[in-house]
Amino acid sequence: MKRQGFALTALGLANALGQDKATIWERVKKGDQSGLALEADYLPKRLVRVGKVSGQWPSLPESLARYACRNNALTLCAYRQIEKEVRNAIEKYGAARIGIVMGSSTSGMDATENAFITHSETGQWPPAFDYKQHEMGGVSEFLAELAQVAGPTYTLSTACSSSAKVFAAARALLRDGWCDAVLVGGADSLCRLTLQGFSALEALSENPCNSMSRNRDGFNIGEGAALFLMERSDGGIQLAGVGESSDAHHISAPDPEGQGATVSMQAALRDAGLAAAAIAYVHLHGTGTPLNDQMESRAVARLFAQTPASSSKGMLGHTLGAAGAMNVGLCWLALSNPESGRVVLPPNCWDGWADETLPPLALVSCGQSLELKSGLAFLSNSFGFGGSNCSVIIQRAMDIR
C-alpha cells in the first residue's frame, strides 16, 4: 500500500539573520555569525552574546492587542510570509479544517518580566499587560485568531525539543482526519528568565557557539519563529519520519553515551522506512556544551559517521523552544533551493580544532554541497531537558528532479 504523503508546503522564518527566509538562507550559506552580538539588557552588570532579531517588526492588529509581546511579534513575522498559502488553504478546506500546533518554552515571558518591574516600581500593573501574553498556549491562540482558523489548536512545551515534536502531532491531526491542513512550528523570544537560568548553569559562552570543538564552552541564546503549512500531499518537501525517546537520565544533563538520542534517530528512520545510509545530511542539535556534544557525537557516529553534519547554533544561537522547527526550516531551505544541480548545506561554524576525545563526524564546511536528486533525505536532531529527544526527517519528493 502506498504511504500517505505529508507535505510541508510553505515556510515562514525569522531569526538573528533576518526576517525573511531568502535573506536568512543567503546568510546561512556564508556561515554568517554577525547575528550573535553582545547585549546589556539580560544579565545584571554583564554583557551577554545573544542571537537577537533586529529591525522593524510588523505590528499586531489592534483587535489582538491583548496578545502583544515579543514572542507573538516573531510569530506574526513568520506568518506574514505564508499568509497567502494559508488563505488559499482556508478557501479550499474551510477554517474549521485548519489546525495549529506550536512549540514554545518562553511564550511572552519578556512581557511578564516587564510587567513585574513596573508593578514593583509603581504598585500598578501596566494597562497593556494581559495574561494571554504570558500563557504558554497564547502563541497558538494568537495565531488562530490572526489567521481566523477554527481547527484544533494547542502548544507543546518540552524545552528544546518542543517544536520538533509538533511535526508528529500535526501529522496525527492530518492522518486521523481531524484536519486537512495544519500550521505547525515554534516561537521563542529572548527574556531574562532563560538567560539568567542558563547563566546559573554555566552553559552560556561569551563567544559564538563553537560546536564540536575541543574549545567549546557553551552556547548563545537566540530567538525566532519558524512556521510551516503542512498538508496531505505527495509532492514537494515531505515530512518523512519522526522519532521520539526519553532518557530519564537527569533533569538537565543528557545520557553521556547518547543512548536516548540513538533511539530517537532509529525511530525516525523506521517511521520513514529508510536505512541510515539514505540520510544525506544531519542537522545536529549541536549546542557546543561539553556534555551535549560528547553525547551527540557518540550517538550520531553510531549511525551517520560519514554523513555530512552541522549545527546552526554558531549563526542563530540556541532558539530553545523554536529550535526544532528552526532546524527543520534550514533543512527545508536547503532542499528547496538547489543551485546548478547541487544542494548547498548549512556549514558548521567552529574554530576547526577537533576534540580527540569525541568520535569524528563529517562536519560541513562553508560552500559544501550535495548532488541534487529526488528522494534526498535530511535528519534534524533536537534534545531537551529531562532527556526529551526528537529526530525529524524531511525528504524531497521522489518525483522532484
C-alpha positions as a printed NumPy array, in Angstrom:
array([[  0.   ,   0.   ,   0.   ],
       [  1.295,   3.45 ,  -0.906],
       [  2.254,   5.626,   2.06 ],
       [  0.213,   8.779,   2.632],
       [  2.323,  11.864,   1.906],
       [  2.507,  14.823,   4.265],
       [  3.984,  17.873,   2.568],
       [  5.485,  20.973,   4.168],
       [  4.085,  23.307,   1.536],
       [  5.185,  26.724,   2.825],
       [  7.661,  28.193,   5.319],
       [  7.978,  31.496,   7.161],
       [ 11.128,  32.236,   9.151],
       [ 12.567,  34.925,  11.432],
       [ 15.785,  34.74 ,  13.441],
       [ 19.025,  36.604,  14.176],
       [ 19.995,  36.507,  10.487],
       [ 16.846,  38.164,   9.173],
       [ 13.085,  38.417,   8.954],
       [ 12.56 ,  36.544,   5.704],
       [ 13.725,  33.141,   4.54 ],
       [ 15.563,  34.385,   1.432],
       [ 17.806,  36.711,   3.455],
       [ 18.326,  34.092,   6.133],
       [ 19.306,  31.38 ,   3.655],
       [ 21.828,  33.582,   1.857],
       [ 23.494,  34.435,   5.168],
       [ 23.41 ,  30.838,   6.428],
       [ 25.186,  29.599,   3.297],
       [ 28.009,  32.053,   4.016],
       [ 28.345,  30.971,   7.65 ],
       [ 27.374,  34.478,   8.814],
       [ 27.851,  34.848,  12.599],
       [ 27.155,  38.59 ,  12.754],
       [ 23.71 ,  37.999,  14.282],
       [ 25.349,  36.889,  17.532],
       [ 26.022,  40.19 ,  19.316],
       [ 26.692,  41.405,  22.847],
       [ 23.673,  42.837,  24.677],
       [ 23.378,  44.53 ,  28.08 ],
       [ 19.697,  44.069,  28.948],
       [ 19.528,  40.49 ,  30.192],
       [ 22.179,  39.769,  32.853],
       [ 22.967,  42.073,  35.819],
       [ 26.092,  44.155,  35.187],
       [ 27.244,  41.892,  32.389],
       [ 27.164,  41.787,  28.615],
       [ 25.924,  38.553,  27.076],
       [ 26.118,  37.32 ,  23.484],
       [ 22.67 ,  36.549,  22.038],
       [ 21.022,  35.888,  18.692],
       [ 18.545,  38.779,  18.649],
       [ 16.116,  39.535,  15.83 ],
       [ 16.74 ,  43.133,  14.794],
       [ 14.922,  45.656,  12.643],
       [ 11.333,  46.876,  12.465],
       [  8.743,  44.197,  13.182],
       [  5.144,  44.095,  11.963],
       [  2.635,  45.423,  14.485],
       [ -0.135,  43.234,  15.834],
       [ -3.65 ,  44.217,  14.736],
       [ -5.438,  46.379,  17.304],
       [ -8.044,  43.654,  17.779],
       [ -5.288,  41.312,  19.016],
       [ -3.557,  43.816,  21.31 ],
       [ -4.068,  41.575,  24.342],
       [ -1.555,  39.172,  22.77 ],
       [  1.092,  41.871,  22.229],
       [  4.509,  40.501,  23.201],
       [  7.851,  39.746,  21.581],
       [  7.034,  36.069,  21.038],
       [  3.842,  36.783,  19.131],
       [  5.507,  39.538,  17.096],
       [  8.058,  36.972,  15.912],
       [  5.223,  34.584,  15.108],
       [  3.452,  37.304,  13.135],
       [  6.643,  37.965,  11.176],
       [  6.824,  34.292,  10.15 ],
       [  3.086,  34.099,   9.429],
       [  3.101,  37.074,   7.043],
       [  5.447,  35.097,   4.766],
       [  2.933,  32.253,   4.296],
       [ -0.32 ,  34.184,   4.674],
       [ -1.245,  33.721,   1.007],
       [ -0.889,  29.935,   1.252],
       [ -2.919,  29.892,   4.488],
       [ -5.706,  31.929,   2.893],
       [ -5.749,  29.502,  -0.041],
       [ -5.994,  26.565,   2.369],
       [ -8.912,  28.173,   4.206],
       [-10.711,  28.733,   0.908],
       [-10.037,  25.138,  -0.129],
       [-10.771,  23.299,   3.135],
       [-12.691,  25.715,   5.378],
       [-11.49 ,  27.434,   8.56 ],
       [-12.683,  24.578,  10.818],
       [-10.411,  22.128,   8.985],
       [ -7.185,  24.093,   9.645],
       [ -5.376,  23.216,  12.885],
       [ -2.426,  24.757,  14.745],
       [  0.35 ,  23.054,  16.721],
       [  3.146,  25.295,  18.02 ],
       [  6.139,  24.703,  20.263],
       [  7.461,  27.253,  22.764],
       [  9.342,  27.404,  26.047],
       [  9.163,  31.124,  26.845],
       [  5.849,  32.34 ,  25.428],
       [  5.571,  36.033,  26.387],
       [  7.838,  35.847,  29.431],
       [  9.508,  39.136,  28.494],
       [  6.151,  40.935,  28.785],
       [  5.599,  39.356,  32.204],
       [  9.075,  40.375,  33.387],
       [  8.5  ,  43.966,  32.305],
       [  5.069,  43.977,  33.939],
       [  6.528,  42.828,  37.271],
       [  9.228,  45.502,  37.083],
       [  6.547,  48.149,  36.559],
       [  4.468,  46.721,  39.41 ],
       [  7.433,  46.689,  41.788],
       [  8.183,  50.331,  40.966],
       [  4.639,  51.737,  40.87 ],
       [  2.409,  49.211,  42.606],
       [  0.337,  49.   ,  39.416],
       [  0.255,  46.562,  36.537],
       [  0.811,  48.128,  33.102],
       [ -2.56 ,  48.717,  31.402],
       [ -1.39 ,  46.819,  28.31 ],
       [ -0.374,  43.685,  30.214],
       [ -2.636,  40.668,  29.729],
       [ -2.169,  37.106,  30.96 ],
       [ -2.656,  35.921,  27.362],
       [  0.817,  37.308,  26.67 ],
       [  2.347,  35.037,  29.308],
       [  0.239,  31.893,  28.929],
       [  2.078,  29.055,  27.174],
       [ -0.877,  28.39 ,  24.893],
       [ -1.117,  32.052,  23.971],
       [  1.072,  31.767,  20.882],
       [ -1.259,  29.194,  19.304],
       [ -4.414,  31.068,  20.317],
       [ -2.951,  34.271,  18.88 ],
       [ -2.13 ,  32.528,  15.617],
       [ -5.624,  31.015,  15.386],
       [ -7.268,  34.413,  15.82 ],
       [ -4.797,  36.058,  13.458],
       [ -5.331,  33.5  ,  10.691],
       [ -9.032,  33.118,  11.53 ],
       [ -8.918,  29.33 ,  11.632],
       [-11.006,  27.155,  13.931],
       [ -9.455,  23.681,  13.953],
       [ -7.682,  22.005,  16.916],
       [ -5.218,  24.482,  18.416],
       [ -2.58 ,  23.83 ,  21.063],
       [  1.038,  24.352,  22.152],
       [  3.7  ,  21.816,  23.126],
       [  6.346,  22.773,  25.675],
       [  9.084,  20.191,  26.222],
       [ 12.05 ,  22.565,  26.437],
       [ 14.386,  22.393,  23.431],
       [ 12.509,  19.558,  21.709],
       [  9.184,  21.454,  21.74 ],
       [  8.953,  22.478,  18.097],
       [ 10.41 ,  19.223,  16.802],
       [  7.641,  17.213,  18.452],
       [  4.982,  19.41 ,  16.841],
       [  5.55 ,  17.675,  13.496],
       [  4.384,  14.327,  14.848],
       [  1.376,  15.993,  16.475],
       [  0.409,  17.875,  13.307],
       [  0.792,  14.76 ,  11.18 ],
       [ -1.542,  12.887,  13.533],
       [ -4.224,  15.561,  13.075],
       [ -3.964,  15.102,   9.302],
       [ -3.639,  11.319,   9.328],
       [ -6.583,  10.789,  11.673],
       [ -8.893,  13.093,   9.744],
       [ -9.21 ,  15.956,  12.225],
       [ -7.664,  18.486,   9.835],
       [ -6.895,  18.997,   6.168],
       [ -4.041,  21.45 ,   6.852],
       [ -2.059,  22.434,   9.952],
       [  0.006,  25.482,  10.806],
       [  2.967,  23.927,  12.589],
       [  6.178,  25.344,  14.038],
       [  7.628,  27.144,  17.017],
       [  8.486,  30.523,  18.504],
       [ 10.691,  31.58 ,  21.404],
       [ 11.916,  35.031,  22.386],
       [ 14.743,  36.43 ,  24.463],
       [ 13.973,  37.1  ,  28.105],
       [ 15.81 ,  37.437,  31.399],
       [ 14.471,  34.179,  32.834],
       [ 16.155,  31.863,  30.345],
       [ 19.38 ,  33.855,  30.087],
       [ 19.835,  34.086,  33.841],
       [ 18.874,  30.429,  34.233],
       [ 21.406,  29.175,  31.701],
       [ 23.982,  31.584,  33.121],
       [ 23.486,  29.917,  36.523],
       [ 24.06 ,  26.556,  34.823],
       [ 27.308,  27.965,  33.338],
       [ 26.067,  26.979,  29.879],
       [ 26.493,  30.363,  28.15 ],
       [ 29.531,  31.262,  26.089],
       [ 30.978,  34.757,  25.702],
       [ 31.95 ,  33.798,  22.142],
       [ 29.839,  32.429,  19.268],
       [ 28.853,  28.788,  19.801],
       [ 31.766,  26.508,  18.842],
       [ 30.043,  23.175,  18.326],
       [ 32.19 ,  20.005,  18.316],
       [ 35.432,  21.91 ,  19.046],
       [ 37.872,  20.972,  21.788],
       [ 37.497,  24.635,  22.836],
       [ 33.701,  24.597,  23.094],
       [ 32.379,  26.224,  26.247],
       [ 28.638,  26.625,  25.793],
       [ 26.063,  28.316,  23.593],
       [ 24.358,  31.642,  22.951],
       [ 20.619,  32.028,  23.485],
       [ 18.795,  33.072,  20.342],
       [ 15.231,  33.842,  19.394],
       [ 12.999,  33.398,  16.389],
       [  9.992,  31.762,  14.813],
       [  9.573,  29.085,  12.172],
       [  6.139,  28.36 ,  10.766],
       [  5.102,  25.756,   8.168],
       [  1.869,  24.866,   6.437],
       [  1.507,  21.079,   6.367],
       [ -0.999,  19.281,   4.124],
       [ -1.748,  15.784,   2.859],
       [  0.131,  15.674,  -0.436],
       [  2.689,  13.507,  -2.201],
       [  4.691,  16.375,  -3.699],
       [  7.199,  18.977,  -2.579],
       [  9.179,  18.578,   0.633],
       [  7.779,  15.696,   2.64 ],
       [  7.696,  15.053,   6.376],
       [  9.124,  11.546,   6.057],
       [  9.593,  10.461,   9.662],
       [  9.616,  11.496,  13.321],
       [ 11.266,   9.623,  16.187],
       [ 10.958,  10.375,  19.894],
       [ 12.538,   8.995,  23.074],
       [ 13.16 ,   9.89 ,  26.705],
       [ 16.478,   9.366,  28.507],
       [ 15.097,   9.878,  32.02 ],
       [ 18.794,  10.227,  32.89 ],
       [ 18.994,  13.65 ,  34.559],
       [ 16.885,  16.79 ,  34.66 ],
       [ 19.449,  18.906,  32.784],
       [ 22.286,  16.581,  31.685],
       [ 21.982,  14.072,  28.818],
       [ 22.866,  10.405,  28.974],
       [ 26.623,  10.614,  28.274],
       [ 26.538,   7.668,  25.866],
       [ 23.688,   9.158,  23.83 ],
       [ 21.532,   6.04 ,  24.026],
       [ 18.296,   8.052,  24.067],
       [ 19.445,  10.13 ,  21.105],
       [ 20.297,   6.945,  19.209],
       [ 16.833,   5.53 ,  19.919],
       [ 15.254,   8.769,  18.671],
       [ 17.166,   8.703,  15.377],
       [ 16.491,   4.996,  14.849],
       [ 12.792,   5.559,  15.487],
       [ 12.719,   8.344,  12.889],
       [ 14.389,   6.049,  10.343],
       [ 11.837,   3.295,  10.995],
       [  8.989,   5.774,  10.722],
       [ 10.336,   6.99 ,   7.394],
       [ 11.053,   3.475,   6.123],
       [ 14.655,   4.473,   5.434],
       [ 18.05 ,   2.947,   6.172],
       [ 20.69 ,   5.113,   7.838],
       [ 22.625,   5.167,   4.555],
       [ 19.688,   7.   ,   2.915],
       [ 20.219,  10.1  ,   5.069],
       [ 22.288,  12.629,   3.122],
       [ 22.746,  15.239,   5.87 ],
       [ 22.265,  15.506,   9.65 ],
       [ 21.417,  18.806,  11.333],
       [ 22.931,  18.43 ,  14.788],
       [ 21.385,  19.737,  17.986],
       [ 24.983,  20.895,  18.447],
       [ 24.807,  23.207,  21.454],
       [ 28.559,  23.468,  21.958],
       [ 28.345,  22.433,  25.609],
       [ 30.828,  19.775,  26.772],
       [ 28.117,  17.242,  27.644],
       [ 25.77 ,  17.667,  24.66 ],
       [ 28.477,  17.453,  22.028],
       [ 30.025,  14.442,  23.731],
       [ 26.684,  12.664,  23.823],
       [ 25.523,  13.656,  20.358],
       [ 28.785,  12.856,  18.605],
       [ 28.684,   9.342,  20.05 ],
       [ 25.057,   8.859,  19.021],
       [ 25.472,  10.278,  15.508],
       [ 28.705,   8.328,  14.897],
       [ 26.85 ,   5.063,  15.54 ],
       [ 24.548,   5.691,  12.584],
       [ 25.969,   8.504,  10.45 ],
       [ 29.75 ,   8.618,  10.92 ],
       [ 30.383,   9.511,   7.253],
       [ 27.273,  11.645,   6.706],
       [ 27.719,  15.432,   6.371],
       [ 26.587,  17.089,   9.613],
       [ 26.488,  20.569,  11.121],
       [ 24.932,  22.765,  13.784],
       [ 23.454,  26.19 ,  13.004],
       [ 23.764,  27.462,  16.582],
       [ 27.035,  29.214,  15.744],
       [ 24.957,  31.502,  13.488],
       [ 21.483,  31.664,  15.069],
       [ 22.133,  30.893,  18.71 ],
       [ 20.045,  28.294,  20.516],
       [ 16.434,  29.29 ,  19.901],
       [ 15.236,  26.872,  22.616],
       [ 11.564,  26.001,  22.098],
       [ 11.774,  27.212,  18.481],
       [ 14.995,  25.31 ,  17.706],
       [ 13.372,  22.123,  16.403],
       [ 11.279,  23.895,  13.771],
       [ 14.127,  26.322,  13.045],
       [ 16.478,  23.417,  12.271],
       [ 13.886,  21.741,  10.06 ],
       [ 13.377,  25.11 ,   8.378],
       [ 17.036,  25.283,   7.362],
       [ 16.856,  21.731,   6.024],
       [ 13.717,  22.737,   4.06 ],
       [ 15.518,  25.762,   2.606],
       [ 18.477,  23.644,   1.511],
       [ 16.266,  21.054,  -0.169],
       [ 14.052,  23.708,  -1.776],
       [ 16.786,  25.915,  -3.233],
       [ 19.186,  23.855,  -5.368],
       [ 21.879,  25.725,  -7.268],
       [ 23.237,  24.406, -10.577],
       [ 22.212,  20.862,  -9.774],
       [ 23.623,  20.994,  -6.228],
       [ 22.079,  21.26 ,  -2.762],
       [ 24.104,  23.626,  -0.556],
       [ 24.417,  22.544,   3.093],
       [ 24.457,  24.764,   6.215],
       [ 28.069,  24.952,   7.419],
       [ 29.266,  24.091,  10.925],
       [ 30.733,  27.36 ,  12.224],
       [ 33.589,  26.435,  14.557],
       [ 37.305,  27.052,  15.074],
       [ 38.363,  23.794,  13.406],
       [ 40.071,  22.381,  16.497],
       [ 38.734,  18.844,  16.737],
       [ 38.216,  17.237,  20.141],
       [ 40.201,  13.993,  20.033],
       [ 38.005,  12.533,  22.784],
       [ 34.926,  12.671,  20.51 ],
       [ 34.142,  10.298,  17.637],
       [ 34.942,  12.205,  14.422],
       [ 31.988,  13.456,  12.382],
       [ 31.898,  14.681,   8.771],
       [ 31.357,  18.339,   9.708],
       [ 30.186,  20.554,   6.84 ],
       [ 32.477,  23.281,   5.534],
       [ 31.215,  26.554,   4.063],
       [ 30.149,  26.036,   0.438],
       [ 29.878,  22.241,   0.706],
       [ 27.05 ,  20.755,  -1.346],
       [ 25.438,  17.518,  -2.482],
       [ 24.288,  16.373,  -5.895],
       [ 20.629,  17.216,  -6.456],
       [ 18.383,  14.167,  -6.769],
       [ 14.843,  13.157,  -5.92 ],
       [ 14.32 ,  11.424,  -2.6  ],
       [ 17.158,  13.317,  -0.882],
       [ 16.559,  12.961,   2.884],
       [ 17.805,  15.124,   5.778],
       [ 17.557,  14.356,   9.517],
       [ 17.363,  17.019,  12.245],
       [ 18.01 ,  16.401,  15.964],
       [ 16.517,  18.242,  18.943],
       [ 17.289,  17.286,  22.544],
       [ 15.643,  18.879,  25.584],
       [ 15.936,  18.888,  29.349],
       [ 14.881,  15.71 ,  31.096],
       [ 16.086,  13.635,  28.143],
       [ 13.268,  14.686,  25.804],
       [ 14.642,  13.687,  22.391],
       [ 13.138,  14.141,  18.932],
       [ 14.527,  13.489,  15.451],
       [ 12.735,  14.681,  12.304],
       [ 13.374,  13.505,   8.735],
       [ 12.279,  15.536,   5.718],
       [ 12.737,  14.464,   2.122],
       [ 12.432,  15.782,  -1.432],
       [  9.506,  14.021,  -3.069],
       [ 10.597,  11.197,  -5.328],
       [  9.141,  12.968,  -8.383],
       [ 11.209,  16.143,  -7.9  ],
       [ 14.211,  16.269, -10.237]])
